[in-house]
Amino acid sequence: MKFLGKLLASLLLLAALLGTAAWWWLQAPLSLAAPSVELSIEAGSSPREVAQAWVNAGVQTDTRLLYEWFRWSGQSRLIRAGSYEIHQGVTPRELLAKMVRGDEVLEQLRLIEGWNFRQVRAALAKAPALKQSTADLSEAQLMGLLGAPAQAAKAAEGRFFPDTYAYSRGVSDLTVLKRAYKAMQKRLDSAWAGRSEGLPLKSADEALVLASIIEKETGAAADRGLVAAVFINRLRIGMPLQTDPTVIYGLGPSFDGNLRKRDLQADTPFNTYTRGGLPPTPIAMPGNASLLAALHPARSRALYFVARGDGSSEFSDDLAAHNRAVNKFQRGK
């Protein structure tokens, strides 16, 4: 009996020592091979694989210790896939909590109102830690992958909502584009559903095209509704839109920044001086304000506007008044 008692006491002491050691290890900072260690955990990784990956990345501890902590905690199956970064001083307890919370390192991509799709692709190419998978795709191929309907499948122009998108390191550019595409569809559908009555627009796609023109033509936010009214009024009476940004878009990368008379006379599908109605596609990404302006234009009979030189515009109901405004603000007469 004395032997059993001593054995039991020894086992209890050993368990207490092990418990103390485990508690101390959980609270102590992990040794790292560098000031910070990064790791991308793929979906479906097992807790053992996650532990091994952290050690391979630079966490200087025994893989078995990390794995047993993950398993013993009861939270091993709650570890989320994603990109993580830890720094000197992190403890095993904090490391697991970070992965369970999904406290990832996120990068950001900003898409700007008024950008065309060439600029979007350039931003994607420069975005940090973004997997490039669409650069070699045609616009039609890309839009097909995004699930665009037939009428929108040929051109990607204007189909992405300008905003700032946070993403995990290592994700595909297609993933980010899907979010931007769905965001634009949601905004456009909502704006179209609440549109004003009597607009000379046949579809939400036409509203998107008009909104892109409004986006490029608006210098001052306060003028946006009146800019929209001018184009809506022109569409109503069959008057050409005669807007320079569409001509410039039709010229493509060859445009050198100087719009010449011959450019205005050169017929392209986007030349709204030589062709009536809306151009075949958007010419840029419109923001939400331009979408709403296209579908809720200001109450105005204006058919013309000219830049005042300070970012704002002067609006006129007739050509005579417009000519006077041109003389005053453009020619200084």
C-alpha positions as CSV (number, residue, x, y, z in Angstrom):
1,M,0.0,0.0,0.0
2,K,2.8,2.4,0.8
3,F,4.3,1.7,-2.6
4,L,1.0,2.5,-4.4
5,G,0.6,5.6,-2.3
6,K,4.1,6.8,-3.3
7,L,3.4,6.0,-6.9
8,L,0.2,7.9,-6.9
9,A,1.8,10.9,-5.3
10,S,4.6,10.8,-7.8
11,L,2.1,10.6,-10.7
12,L,0.2,13.6,-9.3
13,L,3.4,15.5,-8.9
14,L,4.4,14.7,-12.4
15,A,1.0,15.8,-13.7
16,A,1.3,19.0,-11.8
17,L,4.7,19.7,-13.2
18,L,3.6,18.9,-16.7
19,G,0.5,21.1,-16.3
20,T,2.7,23.9,-15.0
21,A,5.1,23.5,-17.9
22,A,2.2,23.5,-20.4
23,W,0.7,26.6,-18.8
24,W,4.1,28.3,-18.9
25,W,4.6,27.3,-22.6
26,L,1.2,28.6,-23.6
27,Q,1.9,32.0,-22.0
28,A,5.5,32.3,-23.2
29,P,6.5,34.1,-26.5
30,L,7.3,31.8,-29.3
31,S,10.8,32.1,-30.8
32,L,10.6,33.3,-34.4
33,A,13.3,33.1,-37.1
34,A,12.6,36.7,-38.1
35,P,10.9,39.8,-36.6
36,S,7.7,38.7,-38.3
37,V,6.5,35.5,-39.9
38,E,3.8,35.2,-42.6
39,L,1.7,32.2,-43.6
40,S,-1.1,31.5,-46.0
41,I,-3.4,28.7,-44.8
42,E,-5.3,27.0,-47.6
43,A,-8.8,25.8,-47.2
44,G,-9.0,22.2,-46.0
45,S,-5.6,22.2,-44.2
46,S,-5.6,19.9,-41.2
47,P,-4.5,21.1,-37.8
48,R,-1.4,19.0,-38.1
49,E,-0.6,20.6,-41.5
50,V,-1.2,24.1,-40.1
51,A,1.2,23.4,-37.2
52,Q,3.9,22.1,-39.6
53,A,3.4,25.0,-41.9
54,W,4.0,27.5,-39.1
55,V,7.2,25.7,-38.1
56,N,8.4,25.6,-41.8
57,A,7.6,29.4,-42.0
58,G,9.8,30.3,-39.1
59,V,8.1,29.5,-35.7
60,Q,10.9,27.8,-33.8
61,T,9.2,25.2,-31.7
62,D,8.3,21.5,-31.9
63,T,5.5,20.8,-34.5
64,R,4.0,18.3,-32.1
65,L,3.7,20.9,-29.3
66,L,1.8,23.2,-31.6
67,Y,-0.4,20.5,-33.0
68,E,-1.2,19.1,-29.5
69,W,-2.1,22.6,-28.3
70,F,-4.5,23.1,-31.3
71,R,-6.1,19.7,-30.6
72,W,-6.3,20.0,-26.8
73,S,-7.8,23.4,-27.0
74,G,-10.9,22.0,-28.7
75,Q,-10.6,24.8,-31.4
76,S,-8.5,23.1,-34.0
77,R,-11.5,22.7,-36.4
78,L,-12.3,26.4,-36.1
79,I,-9.0,27.5,-37.7
80,R,-9.8,29.6,-40.7
81,A,-8.1,29.6,-44.0
82,G,-6.4,32.9,-44.9
83,S,-3.2,35.0,-44.8
84,Y,-1.7,35.6,-41.4
85,E,1.3,37.5,-40.0
86,I,2.7,37.2,-36.5
87,H,5.4,39.2,-34.7
88,Q,8.0,38.7,-32.0
89,G,6.2,38.2,-28.6
90,V,3.3,36.2,-29.9
91,T,2.3,33.3,-27.6
92,P,0.9,29.9,-28.7
93,R,-2.5,31.0,-27.2
94,E,-2.5,34.2,-29.2
95,L,-1.4,32.4,-32.4
96,L,-4.4,30.1,-32.2
97,A,-6.8,32.9,-31.3
98,K,-5.7,34.9,-34.3
99,M,-6.4,31.9,-36.7
100,V,-9.8,31.2,-35.0
101,R,-10.8,34.8,-35.3
102,G,-9.7,34.9,-38.9
103,D,-7.5,37.9,-38.1
104,E,-5.9,38.0,-41.5
105,V,-3.4,40.3,-43.1
106,L,-5.4,42.1,-45.8
107,E,-4.2,44.0,-48.9
108,Q,-6.3,46.6,-50.6
109,L,-7.2,47.5,-54.2
110,R,-8.8,50.8,-55.0
111,L,-10.8,51.3,-58.2
112,I,-11.4,54.9,-59.0
113,E,-14.6,56.5,-60.4
114,G,-14.1,57.4,-64.0
115,W,-11.4,54.8,-64.7
116,N,-11.6,52.7,-67.9
117,F,-10.9,49.0,-68.0
118,R,-7.3,49.4,-69.1
119,Q,-6.7,51.3,-65.9
120,V,-8.4,48.6,-63.9
121,R,-6.2,46.0,-65.4
122,A,-3.1,48.1,-64.7
123,A,-4.2,48.4,-61.1
124,L,-4.7,44.7,-60.8
125,A,-1.2,44.0,-62.2
126,K,0.3,46.3,-59.6
127,A,-1.8,45.1,-56.6
128,P,0.4,43.5,-53.9
129,A,0.1,39.7,-53.3
130,L,-2.7,39.3,-55.8
131,K,-2.6,36.2,-57.9
132,Q,-2.7,37.1,-61.6
133,S,-5.1,34.9,-63.5
134,T,-7.0,37.1,-65.9
135,A,-4.4,39.2,-67.6
136,D,-4.3,37.0,-70.7
137,L,-8.1,36.7,-71.0
138,S,-10.1,38.6,-73.5
139,E,-12.9,40.8,-72.1
140,A,-15.4,38.3,-73.4
141,Q,-13.7,35.4,-71.7
142,L,-13.4,37.3,-68.5
143,M,-17.1,38.4,-68.5
144,G,-18.1,34.8,-69.2
145,L,-16.2,33.6,-66.1
146,L,-18.0,36.3,-64.1
147,G,-21.4,35.0,-65.4
148,A,-22.4,38.2,-67.2
149,P,-25.5,37.9,-69.3
150,A,-25.2,37.8,-73.1
151,Q,-25.8,41.5,-73.7
152,A,-23.0,42.4,-71.3
153,A,-20.6,39.6,-72.1
154,K,-18.6,41.3,-74.9
155,A,-17.2,44.3,-73.0
156,A,-15.9,44.6,-69.5
157,E,-16.0,48.4,-69.6
158,G,-18.0,50.1,-66.8
159,R,-19.1,46.7,-65.3
160,F,-17.1,47.1,-62.0
161,F,-18.1,49.3,-59.1
162,P,-15.4,51.8,-58.1
163,D,-14.6,51.2,-54.5
164,T,-11.8,50.0,-52.2
165,Y,-11.6,46.2,-51.9
166,A,-9.8,44.4,-49.2
167,Y,-8.5,40.9,-50.0
168,S,-6.4,38.1,-48.5
169,R,-2.8,37.7,-49.8
170,G,-2.6,35.1,-52.5
171,V,-6.2,35.3,-53.7
172,S,-7.0,35.5,-57.4
173,D,-7.6,38.8,-59.2
174,L,-10.8,37.1,-60.5
175,T,-12.1,36.8,-57.0
176,V,-11.7,40.6,-56.5
177,L,-13.2,41.3,-59.9
178,K,-16.2,39.1,-59.0
179,R,-16.9,41.3,-55.9
180,A,-16.6,44.5,-57.9
181,Y,-18.8,43.1,-60.7
182,K,-21.5,42.0,-58.2
183,A,-21.3,45.3,-56.4
184,M,-22.0,47.2,-59.7
185,Q,-24.9,44.9,-60.6
186,K,-26.4,45.4,-57.2
187,R,-26.1,49.2,-57.4
188,L,-27.3,49.3,-61.0
189,D,-30.3,47.1,-60.3
190,S,-31.3,49.1,-57.3
191,A,-31.0,52.4,-59.1
192,W,-32.9,51.1,-62.2
193,A,-35.8,49.8,-60.0
194,G,-36.2,53.2,-58.4
195,R,-35.8,55.3,-61.6
196,S,-37.8,58.4,-62.4
197,E,-40.7,57.9,-64.8
198,G,-40.6,58.9,-68.5
199,L,-36.8,58.5,-69.1
200,P,-35.7,57.9,-72.6
201,L,-33.8,54.8,-71.5
202,K,-34.8,51.3,-72.5
203,S,-32.7,49.3,-70.1
204,A,-30.4,49.3,-67.1
205,D,-27.5,48.8,-69.5
206,E,-28.4,52.1,-71.2
207,A,-28.5,53.8,-67.8
208,L,-25.0,52.4,-67.1
209,V,-23.7,53.8,-70.4
210,L,-25.2,57.2,-69.6
211,A,-23.9,57.2,-66.1
212,S,-20.4,56.6,-67.4
213,I,-20.7,59.7,-69.6
214,I,-22.0,61.8,-66.7
215,E,-19.1,60.5,-64.6
216,K,-16.6,61.8,-67.1
217,E,-18.4,65.1,-67.8
218,T,-19.0,66.2,-64.3
219,G,-16.4,68.6,-62.9
220,A,-18.3,69.7,-59.7
221,A,-20.5,67.3,-57.8
222,A,-23.2,69.9,-57.5
223,D,-23.6,69.9,-61.3
224,R,-24.1,66.2,-61.7
225,G,-27.9,66.3,-61.8
226,L,-27.9,69.1,-64.4
227,V,-25.3,67.3,-66.6
228,A,-27.6,64.3,-66.5
229,A,-30.6,66.5,-67.4
230,V,-28.7,67.9,-70.5
231,F,-28.1,64.4,-71.9
232,I,-31.6,63.2,-71.0
233,N,-33.1,66.2,-72.7
234,R,-31.0,65.6,-75.8
235,L,-32.0,61.9,-76.0
236,R,-35.6,62.9,-75.7
237,I,-35.5,65.1,-78.8
238,G,-33.1,63.0,-80.8
239,M,-30.3,65.6,-80.5
240,P,-26.7,64.1,-80.7
241,L,-25.1,64.0,-77.3
242,Q,-21.9,65.6,-78.7
243,T,-19.8,64.8,-75.7
244,D,-16.0,64.8,-76.0
245,P,-15.2,61.9,-73.5
246,T,-16.9,59.4,-75.8
247,V,-14.9,60.6,-78.7
248,I,-11.7,60.3,-76.7
249,Y,-12.7,56.8,-75.5
250,G,-13.2,55.8,-79.2
251,L,-9.7,57.0,-80.0
252,G,-8.3,54.5,-77.5
253,P,-4.6,54.5,-76.4
254,S,-3.7,56.6,-79.4
255,F,-5.2,59.7,-77.8
256,D,-2.4,62.1,-77.0
257,G,-4.3,64.5,-74.7
258,N,-5.1,67.0,-77.5
259,L,-8.6,66.6,-79.0
260,R,-8.5,68.0,-82.6
261,K,-11.3,68.9,-85.0
262,R,-10.4,66.0,-87.2
263,D,-11.0,63.7,-84.2
264,L,-14.5,65.1,-83.8
265,Q,-15.2,64.4,-87.4
266,A,-13.7,60.9,-87.5
267,D,-16.6,58.4,-87.3
268,T,-16.3,55.7,-84.7
269,P,-19.1,53.8,-82.7
270,F,-18.2,56.2,-79.8
271,N,-18.3,59.5,-81.7
272,T,-21.4,61.1,-80.4
273,Y,-20.9,64.0,-82.8
274,T,-21.3,61.8,-85.9
275,R,-23.7,59.3,-84.4
276,G,-27.0,59.7,-82.5
277,G,-28.0,58.1,-79.3
278,L,-25.8,56.4,-76.7
279,P,-22.5,54.7,-77.5
280,P,-22.5,50.9,-77.6
281,T,-20.8,50.4,-74.2
282,P,-20.0,52.5,-71.1
283,I,-16.8,54.5,-71.4
284,A,-15.7,54.3,-67.7
285,M,-16.7,53.1,-64.3
286,P,-19.4,55.4,-62.9
287,G,-19.8,55.9,-59.2
288,N,-23.1,55.6,-57.3
289,A,-23.8,59.3,-57.6
290,S,-23.6,59.2,-61.4
291,L,-25.8,56.1,-61.5
292,L,-28.5,58.0,-59.5
293,A,-28.1,61.1,-61.5
294,A,-28.7,59.2,-64.8
295,L,-31.9,57.8,-63.4
296,H,-33.0,60.9,-61.4
297,P,-31.8,63.9,-63.5
298,A,-32.5,67.4,-62.3
299,R,-35.6,69.2,-63.5
300,S,-34.2,71.4,-66.2
301,R,-34.7,72.3,-69.9
302,A,-31.0,72.8,-70.4
303,L,-29.5,71.4,-73.6
304,Y,-26.0,72.8,-73.3
305,F,-23.2,73.3,-70.8
306,V,-19.7,74.7,-70.9
307,A,-16.9,74.7,-68.3
308,R,-16.5,77.9,-66.3
309,G,-12.8,77.2,-65.6
310,D,-13.2,76.5,-61.9
311,G,-14.5,72.9,-62.2
312,S,-18.2,74.0,-62.5
313,S,-20.3,74.4,-65.6
314,E,-22.7,77.0,-67.0
315,F,-25.9,75.5,-68.3
316,S,-28.1,77.0,-71.1
317,D,-31.5,76.2,-72.5
318,D,-30.8,77.3,-76.1
319,L,-27.9,77.7,-78.5
320,A,-27.8,81.5,-78.3
321,A,-27.4,81.5,-74.6
322,H,-24.8,78.8,-74.9
323,N,-22.8,80.8,-77.4
324,R,-22.8,83.7,-75.0
325,A,-21.5,81.4,-72.2
326,V,-18.8,80.0,-74.5
327,N,-17.6,83.6,-75.3
328,K,-17.6,84.5,-71.6
329,F,-16.0,81.5,-70.1
330,Q,-13.9,80.0,-73.0
331,R,-13.0,83.0,-75.1
332,G,-13.0,85.7,-72.4
333,K,-15.3,88.0,-74.4
